[in-house]
Each structure stands twice: as C-alpha cells, then as structure tokens.
Amino acid sequence: SKEIYKLSLEDAASTVSNFTSETISLSMKFLPIPPKIFVLMGGGSKNKYIINQLKSKLDGTVVTAEEVHLPGQYIEAEMMAFLGSRSLNQLPFTFPSTTGVHIPKSGGVLYRPK
C-alpha cells in the first residue's frame, strides 16, 4: 500500500520488519511439522530487530547462517544458480515431498535479450 510512503524512515523500517517477522511466524501453521531450528540467511540475518522478533514468536531455536557455518550472504545467489541450471537442463526442482506438486516439475523461461 502507498500508506507506507507517508511514514518516517524509522516507522517504515519498523513496519516492514514487523511484517516480515509476523508473516514468518504465521506461516508455521501451514507446516505439518514445525521446525526445531530456524536458520536466517541473507540481508535479514543482519537485522537484529527481526532476529529478536523471530526469537520471541517462534517455537524453536533461531540462529544466523554464519552461526552454523553456512555462507548465508550468498545462499540466495547459489539457489538461483542451482534452480536456473536445473531449469536449463529440464530437470525438476520441485517435488511432491517438498511442495506438494503431483509430479516432480521443472519450470521457468529463459529470457534472451535482443
């Protein structure tokens, strides 16, 4: 909504941070078994406010990728490379046991600029 643009920088950052932690917390009701550990990666793992919010909202241990010796700042790039490679080779990257699709599937469209 455009309402966020009317907020101060501080209030907007707080609103977005609260939205992030709340949506993560609410998403737990869709999981058949709740995780025991939550590993935060990417830019959000540097946000102490979000980390503290998640620690108070989630029933489990919340850690950053670096705390468990994972390359958290590059994980998103690695994921995109992995998914892109599987898509280019028409290999599935989503499976019934992980996302509930009926059969393993690939996806995506290669964009070639002119």
C-alpha positions as CSV (number, residue, x, y, z in Angstrom):
1,S,0.0,0.0,0.0
2,K,1.1,3.6,-0.6
3,E,0.4,4.4,3.1
4,I,3.9,3.2,4.0
5,Y,5.4,6.2,2.0
6,K,3.7,8.6,4.4
7,L,5.7,7.1,7.3
8,S,9.1,8.3,8.6
9,L,12.0,6.2,7.6
10,E,12.2,4.7,11.1
11,D,8.5,3.9,11.2
12,A,8.6,2.4,7.7
13,A,11.6,0.2,8.6
14,S,9.8,-0.9,11.8
15,T,6.6,-1.7,9.9
16,V,8.4,-3.8,7.3
17,S,10.4,-5.6,9.9
18,N,7.3,-6.4,11.9
19,F,5.5,-7.6,8.8
20,T,8.5,-9.8,7.9
21,S,8.7,-11.5,11.4
22,E,4.9,-11.8,11.6
23,T,4.5,-13.5,8.2
24,I,7.2,-15.9,9.0
25,S,5.6,-16.7,12.3
26,L,2.1,-17.1,10.8
27,S,3.5,-19.4,8.1
28,M,4.2,-22.1,10.6
29,K,0.6,-23.1,10.7
30,F,1.0,-24.4,7.2
31,L,3.8,-26.8,8.0
32,P,2.9,-30.4,9.0
33,I,5.8,-30.5,11.5
34,P,7.2,-27.2,12.9
35,P,11.0,-26.8,12.6
36,K,13.1,-27.1,15.7
37,I,15.7,-24.7,14.3
38,F,15.4,-21.6,12.1
39,V,18.5,-20.6,10.2
40,L,18.3,-17.0,9.0
41,M,20.1,-16.1,5.7
42,G,20.6,-13.1,3.5
43,G,20.1,-9.5,4.5
44,G,17.5,-10.2,7.1
45,S,20.1,-12.2,9.1
46,K,21.9,-8.9,9.8
47,N,18.7,-7.2,11.2
48,K,18.9,-7.7,15.0
49,Y,15.3,-6.4,15.4
50,I,13.9,-9.1,13.1
51,I,16.1,-11.7,14.8
52,N,14.8,-10.7,18.2
53,Q,11.2,-10.7,16.9
54,L,11.6,-14.2,15.5
55,K,13.1,-15.5,18.7
56,S,10.1,-14.2,20.6
57,K,7.5,-15.5,18.1
58,L,8.8,-18.9,17.0
59,D,8.9,-22.1,19.0
60,G,12.4,-23.2,18.1
61,T,16.0,-22.0,18.1
62,V,16.7,-19.0,15.8
63,V,20.3,-18.7,14.5
64,T,22.0,-17.0,11.7
65,A,23.7,-19.0,8.9
66,E,27.1,-17.8,10.0
67,E,26.4,-19.3,13.5
68,V,26.1,-22.7,11.9
69,H,28.9,-22.2,9.5
70,L,26.9,-21.7,6.3
71,P,27.6,-19.0,3.7
72,G,24.4,-17.0,4.5
73,Q,25.2,-13.9,2.4
74,Y,25.5,-15.9,-0.8
75,I,22.8,-18.6,-0.3
76,E,20.2,-16.7,-2.4
77,A,22.6,-16.4,-5.4
78,E,23.6,-20.1,-5.1
79,M,19.9,-21.1,-5.0
80,M,19.1,-19.1,-8.2
81,A,22.1,-20.6,-10.0
82,F,21.0,-24.1,-8.9
83,L,17.4,-23.6,-10.0
84,G,18.5,-21.9,-13.2
85,S,20.8,-24.8,-14.0
86,R,18.1,-27.4,-13.4
87,S,15.6,-25.4,-15.5
88,L,18.0,-25.1,-18.4
89,N,18.6,-28.8,-18.3
90,Q,14.8,-29.5,-17.9
91,L,15.4,-31.2,-14.6
92,P,12.8,-31.0,-11.8
93,F,13.4,-28.7,-8.9
94,T,10.1,-29.1,-7.1
95,F,8.9,-32.4,-5.7
96,P,5.7,-33.9,-4.1
97,S,7.6,-34.4,-0.8
98,T,8.7,-30.8,-0.6
99,T,6.0,-28.6,-2.2
100,G,3.1,-31.0,-2.7
101,V,3.1,-30.9,-6.6
102,H,1.6,-34.1,-8.1
103,I,4.7,-35.0,-10.0
104,P,8.3,-33.6,-10.0
105,K,8.4,-30.5,-12.1
106,S,10.9,-28.0,-13.6
107,G,9.9,-24.5,-14.6
108,G,11.0,-21.1,-15.7
109,V,11.5,-19.5,-19.1
110,L,14.9,-18.5,-20.4
111,Y,14.9,-14.8,-21.4
112,R,17.3,-13.8,-24.1
113,P,17.5,-10.1,-24.6
114,K,17.6,-8.9,-28.2
